[in-house]
């Protein structure tokens, strides 16, 4: 039995070949930033575990406590990024307690179809997107020709504007990998044939319109019981022109409360709480994130799609909130401010007053602060 807290940075573990990516510099940086949410004596374990993180500057004074109160775990436990059967086996092998929800429950609520069904039941799908999502089970993904015909039949019933571009994506996946694009109501049979094995392994596929995004937003939650669902904060996700994530931004109040700063923030919180409650009633416990987006409808108006998916695991949004909380405790962020946790300075939306390195030996990710005036 270990007398330390152990961390499994299994980023991308939604996919069976996730260990291929553990040596990628970006993945290692994210893994170390995540590990830095926990007390400094926590130990990274598992395939390709990166070197321990060291908090930079004044942040180091907070290193003996977790970044967020919800991340307080006892020694002798294994905390994974994503709770999987593999993580459970690793914990058992080393005589550790798995400090995470049961992997079978995680997989059920992590499935994009779960979030879609909850959105349907709770009226969280915008009227302009009604009946424009197709859920396909793994057992239906055998013949590319048949799948293509099924998709074409469903998409033909969508409004013209939604048929122009759509996507076929894995029900369980990460970082947008494994998607197949469709145009003008049709999708390539060859591309579908190549994608079907991965889509079957991911439990099936979701077919939905590719929307004209205005902003990507998220809510980070902590679920403590079947009725105790708390919003830790909301954020905007900063992305490149091609949709690659560059960081997170938010507005921090004098109390330390972090919000997206958008007019839709309250609606986002309500929707995320409803989805979190549905996951809680399925038995899910722990930290999770709800992805949402603002899109431009056919009339050109910004509309909130409050539920895109539930990430039943840690997310970079959780990591961002944790490091903002550390910076506040270290006295590096005082009062109201706009904050950005990310790697690319050009993604920052305005001039900033302070630039704070997070890791002592890695200046690739910074916390940028613009003080409120």
C-alpha positions as CSV (number, residue, x, y, z in Angstrom):
1,X,0.0,0.0,0.0
2,X,1.4,3.4,-1.0
3,X,1.5,6.2,1.5
4,X,1.3,8.8,-1.2
5,X,-1.4,10.0,-3.6
6,X,-0.8,8.6,-7.1
7,X,-1.9,10.2,-10.3
8,X,-2.6,8.6,-13.7
9,X,-2.4,11.2,-16.5
10,X,-4.3,9.0,-19.0
11,X,-5.2,11.9,-21.3
12,X,-7.1,10.6,-24.4
13,X,-7.9,7.3,-22.7
14,X,-11.2,7.3,-24.5
15,X,-9.2,5.6,-27.2
16,X,-7.4,2.3,-26.8
17,X,-4.1,3.7,-28.3
18,X,-3.9,6.7,-26.0
19,X,-0.3,5.8,-24.9
20,X,0.9,6.7,-28.4
21,X,0.5,10.4,-27.4
22,X,2.0,10.4,-24.0
23,X,5.4,11.7,-25.2
24,X,3.9,14.5,-27.3
25,X,5.1,17.9,-25.8
26,X,1.6,19.3,-25.6
27,X,0.2,16.2,-23.9
28,X,3.1,16.2,-21.4
29,X,2.5,19.8,-20.6
30,X,-1.2,19.3,-20.0
31,X,-0.4,16.2,-17.8
32,X,2.0,18.2,-15.7
33,X,-0.4,21.2,-15.4
34,X,-3.1,18.7,-14.3
35,X,-0.8,17.1,-11.8
36,X,0.0,20.5,-10.4
37,X,-3.6,20.8,-9.2
38,X,-2.7,18.3,-6.4
39,X,-0.3,18.6,-3.5
40,X,3.4,18.5,-4.5
41,X,4.0,15.1,-2.9
42,X,1.5,13.4,-5.2
43,X,3.3,11.0,-7.6
44,X,2.6,10.5,-11.4
45,X,2.5,6.9,-12.4
46,X,1.5,4.8,-15.4
47,X,2.7,4.6,-19.0
48,X,4.9,7.5,-20.0
49,X,4.4,9.4,-16.7
50,X,6.0,12.8,-17.1
51,X,8.4,14.4,-14.7
52,X,6.8,15.9,-11.6
53,X,5.6,19.6,-12.0
54,X,7.1,22.4,-10.0
55,X,5.0,25.5,-9.5
56,X,6.6,28.8,-10.5
57,X,7.4,31.7,-8.3
58,X,4.9,32.7,-5.6
59,X,2.6,29.8,-6.7
60,X,5.1,27.4,-5.1
61,X,3.9,28.7,-1.7
62,X,0.5,27.0,-2.3
63,X,2.0,23.6,-3.5
64,X,1.2,21.6,-0.3
65,X,-2.5,21.9,-0.8
66,X,-4.8,21.0,-3.7
67,X,-5.7,23.9,-6.0
68,X,-9.4,23.2,-5.4
69,X,-11.1,21.9,-2.2
70,X,-12.9,19.3,-4.3
71,X,-9.5,17.7,-5.2
72,X,-8.6,16.6,-1.6
73,X,-7.9,12.9,-1.7
74,X,-6.3,10.5,0.9
75,X,-2.8,8.9,0.4
76,X,-3.0,5.4,-0.9
77,X,-5.4,6.4,-3.7
78,X,-5.1,6.5,-7.4
79,X,-6.7,9.5,-9.2
80,X,-7.0,9.1,-13.0
81,X,-7.7,11.9,-15.6
82,X,-10.4,9.5,-16.9
83,X,-11.7,6.6,-14.9
84,X,-11.3,3.5,-17.1
85,X,-11.2,-0.3,-16.6
86,X,-7.4,0.0,-17.1
87,X,-7.1,2.6,-14.3
88,X,-9.1,0.4,-12.0
89,X,-6.9,-2.6,-12.8
90,X,-3.8,-0.5,-12.1
91,X,-5.2,0.6,-8.7
92,X,-5.9,-3.0,-7.8
93,X,-2.5,-4.2,-8.9
94,X,-0.8,-1.7,-6.6
95,X,-3.1,-2.1,-3.7
96,X,-4.6,1.4,-4.1
97,X,-8.1,2.8,-3.8
98,X,-9.5,4.1,-7.1
99,X,-10.4,7.7,-6.2
100,X,-12.9,8.0,-9.1
101,X,-16.3,6.9,-10.2
102,X,-16.9,3.3,-11.4
103,X,-15.6,3.1,-15.0
104,X,-18.8,1.6,-16.3
105,X,-20.8,4.5,-15.0
106,X,-18.3,6.9,-16.4
107,X,-18.5,5.4,-19.9
108,X,-22.3,5.5,-19.8
109,X,-22.5,9.3,-19.0
110,X,-19.4,10.2,-21.0
111,X,-21.3,8.9,-24.1
112,X,-22.4,11.9,-26.3
113,X,-25.7,10.1,-26.7
114,X,-26.4,10.4,-23.0
115,X,-26.0,14.2,-23.1
116,X,-28.2,14.3,-26.2
117,X,-31.0,12.3,-24.6
118,X,-30.9,14.4,-21.4
119,X,-31.1,17.6,-23.6
120,X,-34.1,16.2,-25.4
121,X,-35.9,15.2,-22.1
122,X,-35.2,18.6,-20.4
123,X,-36.0,20.9,-23.4
124,X,-32.4,22.1,-23.7
125,X,-32.2,21.7,-27.5
126,X,-32.7,25.0,-29.4
127,X,-35.8,25.1,-31.5
128,X,-33.8,25.7,-34.6
129,X,-31.9,22.4,-34.1
130,X,-35.0,20.3,-33.2
131,X,-34.9,16.8,-34.9
132,X,-31.4,17.5,-36.4
133,X,-29.4,14.9,-34.6
134,X,-29.0,11.2,-35.5
135,X,-27.7,8.7,-32.9
136,X,-26.3,5.5,-34.4
137,X,-25.4,2.4,-32.3
138,X,-22.3,0.4,-32.8
139,X,-24.4,-2.6,-34.1
140,X,-25.7,-0.4,-36.9
141,X,-22.2,0.5,-38.2
142,X,-21.5,-2.6,-40.3
143,X,-21.8,-1.5,-44.0
144,X,-20.5,1.8,-45.1
145,X,-23.1,1.8,-47.9
146,X,-26.0,1.2,-45.5
147,X,-24.7,3.8,-43.0
148,X,-24.3,6.4,-45.8
149,X,-27.9,5.7,-46.9
150,X,-29.2,6.0,-43.3
151,X,-27.4,9.3,-42.8
152,X,-28.6,10.7,-46.1
153,X,-32.2,9.8,-45.3
154,X,-32.0,11.5,-41.9
155,X,-30.2,14.6,-43.1
156,X,-32.7,15.1,-46.0
157,X,-35.3,16.0,-43.3
158,X,-33.2,18.8,-41.9
159,X,-33.6,22.4,-42.9
160,X,-31.6,23.4,-45.9
161,X,-29.1,25.5,-43.9
162,X,-28.3,22.6,-41.6
163,X,-27.8,20.1,-44.5
164,X,-25.0,22.2,-46.0
165,X,-22.3,20.9,-43.6
166,X,-22.6,18.2,-40.9
167,X,-20.3,15.9,-39.0
168,X,-20.3,12.2,-38.0
169,X,-18.4,11.9,-34.7
170,X,-17.6,9.1,-32.2
171,X,-20.0,8.8,-29.3
172,X,-17.0,8.5,-27.0
173,X,-14.0,10.4,-28.1
174,X,-11.7,13.4,-27.4
175,X,-10.2,16.4,-29.1
176,X,-12.4,16.1,-32.1
177,X,-10.6,13.0,-33.4
178,X,-12.3,10.5,-35.6
179,X,-14.8,12.8,-37.2
180,X,-16.1,12.4,-40.7
181,X,-17.4,15.5,-42.5
182,X,-20.5,15.6,-44.7
183,X,-21.5,18.2,-47.3
184,X,-24.8,19.0,-48.9
185,X,-26.6,16.1,-47.3
186,X,-24.0,13.4,-48.3
187,X,-20.9,11.8,-46.9
188,X,-18.1,9.9,-48.6
189,X,-18.6,6.2,-48.5
190,X,-14.9,5.6,-48.6
191,X,-14.3,7.9,-45.6
192,X,-17.1,6.2,-43.8
193,X,-15.6,2.8,-44.5
194,X,-12.3,3.8,-43.1
195,X,-13.9,5.3,-40.0
196,X,-16.4,2.5,-39.1
197,X,-14.0,0.4,-37.0
198,X,-13.1,3.4,-34.8
199,X,-16.7,4.5,-34.5
200,X,-17.8,1.0,-33.5
201,X,-15.1,0.9,-30.8
202,X,-16.4,4.3,-29.6
203,X,-19.9,2.8,-29.0
204,X,-21.4,4.3,-32.2
205,X,-21.7,7.7,-33.8
206,X,-23.6,11.0,-33.5
207,X,-24.6,12.8,-36.7
208,X,-25.3,16.6,-36.3
209,X,-25.0,19.9,-38.2
210,X,-21.8,21.8,-38.3
211,X,-22.8,25.1,-36.8
212,X,-21.5,28.6,-37.4
213,X,-19.8,29.0,-34.1
214,X,-19.7,32.4,-32.3
215,X,-18.0,31.1,-29.1
216,X,-17.2,27.8,-27.4
217,X,-18.1,27.8,-23.7
218,X,-18.0,25.3,-20.9
219,X,-19.1,24.8,-17.3
220,X,-17.0,22.8,-14.8
221,X,-18.9,20.8,-12.2
222,X,-18.3,18.8,-9.1
223,X,-20.9,16.1,-8.3
224,X,-20.7,15.0,-4.6
225,X,-24.0,13.1,-4.4
226,X,-27.2,12.3,-6.2
227,X,-28.5,15.8,-5.3
228,X,-25.3,17.8,-4.7
229,X,-24.2,19.2,-8.1
230,X,-22.1,22.4,-7.9
231,X,-20.8,24.6,-10.7
232,X,-17.1,25.4,-10.1
233,X,-17.0,28.0,-12.8
234,X,-17.7,28.7,-16.5
235,X,-15.2,29.7,-19.2
236,X,-14.8,30.6,-22.8
237,X,-12.6,28.4,-24.9
238,X,-10.1,30.2,-27.2
239,X,-9.5,28.4,-30.4
240,X,-7.6,28.8,-33.6
241,X,-9.2,29.5,-37.0
242,X,-9.4,25.7,-37.5
243,X,-10.8,25.0,-34.1
244,X,-7.6,23.9,-32.3
245,X,-7.7,24.8,-28.5
246,X,-5.5,27.7,-27.5
247,X,-6.6,28.3,-23.9
248,X,-9.5,29.4,-21.7
249,X,-10.7,32.9,-20.7
250,X,-13.1,34.1,-18.1
251,X,-14.1,36.9,-15.8
252,X,-13.1,36.7,-12.2
253,X,-15.0,38.6,-9.5
254,X,-13.7,40.0,-6.3
255,X,-15.0,36.8,-4.5
256,X,-13.0,34.6,-6.9
257,X,-16.1,33.4,-8.7
258,X,-15.1,32.7,-12.4
259,X,-17.6,33.1,-15.2
260,X,-17.6,33.2,-19.0
261,X,-18.5,36.8,-19.0
262,X,-21.2,36.3,-21.7
263,X,-24.8,37.1,-21.5
264,X,-25.7,33.4,-21.8
265,X,-23.8,32.5,-18.6
266,X,-26.8,31.9,-16.4
267,X,-28.5,29.8,-19.0
268,X,-25.3,27.8,-19.4
269,X,-25.1,27.2,-15.6
270,X,-28.7,26.1,-15.4
271,X,-28.3,23.7,-18.3
272,X,-25.0,22.3,-17.0
273,X,-26.6,21.7,-13.6
274,X,-29.5,19.8,-15.1
275,X,-27.1,17.6,-17.1
276,X,-24.9,17.1,-14.0
277,X,-28.0,16.1,-12.0
278,X,-28.9,13.5,-14.6
279,X,-25.4,12.1,-14.5
280,X,-25.5,12.1,-10.7
281,X,-28.7,10.1,-10.7
282,X,-26.9,7.5,-12.8
283,X,-24.3,7.2,-10.1
284,X,-21.6,9.6,-11.4
285,X,-19.5,11.3,-8.8
286,X,-16.5,13.7,-9.1
287,X,-15.3,16.5,-11.4
288,X,-16.7,16.8,-14.9
289,X,-17.3,19.4,-17.6
290,X,-20.2,20.4,-19.9
291,X,-19.3,21.7,-23.3
292,X,-21.7,24.2,-25.0
293,X,-21.5,26.8,-27.7
294,X,-23.0,30.0,-29.1
295,X,-23.8,29.7,-32.8
296,X,-25.3,32.0,-35.4
297,X,-28.8,30.8,-36.5
298,X,-30.3,31.3,-39.9
299,X,-31.4,34.8,-38.9
300,X,-27.9,35.7,-37.9
301,X,-28.7,35.8,-34.2
302,X,-26.3,34.3,-31.6
303,X,-28.1,31.3,-30.0
304,X,-26.9,29.1,-27.1
305,X,-26.7,25.4,-27.6
306,X,-26.4,24.7,-23.9
307,X,-25.5,21.0,-24.1
308,X,-23.0,19.6,-26.6
309,X,-21.5,16.9,-24.4
310,X,-20.6,15.9,-20.9
311,X,-16.9,15.1,-20.3
312,X,-17.1,12.8,-17.3
313,X,-13.5,13.4,-16.4
314,X,-11.1,16.2,-15.7
315,X,-10.9,18.8,-18.4
316,X,-8.6,21.7,-19.3
317,X,-11.3,23.9,-18.0
318,X,-10.9,22.3,-14.5
319,X,-7.1,22.8,-14.8
320,X,-7.6,26.5,-15.7
321,X,-9.9,27.1,-12.8
322,X,-7.5,25.4,-10.4
323,X,-4.5,27.5,-11.5
324,X,-6.6,30.7,-11.2
325,X,-7.5,29.7,-7.7
326,X,-3.8,29.1,-6.8
327,X,-2.9,32.5,-8.3
328,X,-5.5,34.2,-6.1
329,X,-4.3,32.4,-2.9
330,X,-0.7,33.5,-3.8
331,X,-1.9,37.1,-4.1
332,X,-1.1,37.2,-7.8
333,X,-4.7,38.0,-8.8
334,X,-6.5,40.4,-6.5
335,X,-10.0,41.9,-7.1
336,X,-11.9,41.7,-10.4
337,X,-10.1,40.8,-13.5
338,X,-10.2,39.1,-16.9
339,X,-8.0,35.9,-17.0
340,X,-6.6,33.7,-19.7
341,X,-4.9,30.4,-19.2
342,X,-3.2,29.4,-22.4
343,X,-0.2,29.0,-24.5
344,X,-0.7,31.4,-27.4
345,X,-0.4,35.1,-26.7
346,X,-2.1,36.0,-30.0
347,X,-5.3,34.4,-28.7
348,X,-5.6,37.0,-26.0
349,X,-8.4,39.4,-26.7
350,X,-7.1,42.5,-25.1
351,X,-4.0,44.0,-23.5
352,X,-3.1,42.3,-20.3
353,X,-1.5,43.8,-17.1
354,X,0.3,40.7,-15.8
355,X,1.8,37.5,-17.2
356,X,2.3,34.7,-14.7
357,X,4.3,31.5,-15.5
358,X,2.6,28.4,-14.0
359,X,5.4,25.9,-14.1
360,X,9.0,26.7,-13.1
361,X,10.6,24.7,-15.9
362,X,8.0,25.2,-18.7
363,X,7.1,28.7,-19.9
364,X,4.8,27.4,-22.7
365,X,1.6,28.0,-20.7
366,X,0.9,31.2,-18.9
367,X,-1.8,32.8,-16.8
368,X,-2.5,36.3,-18.3
369,X,-4.4,38.9,-16.2
370,X,-6.2,42.1,-17.3
371,X,-7.3,44.0,-14.2
372,X,-10.7,45.4,-14.1
373,X,-10.9,49.2,-14.5
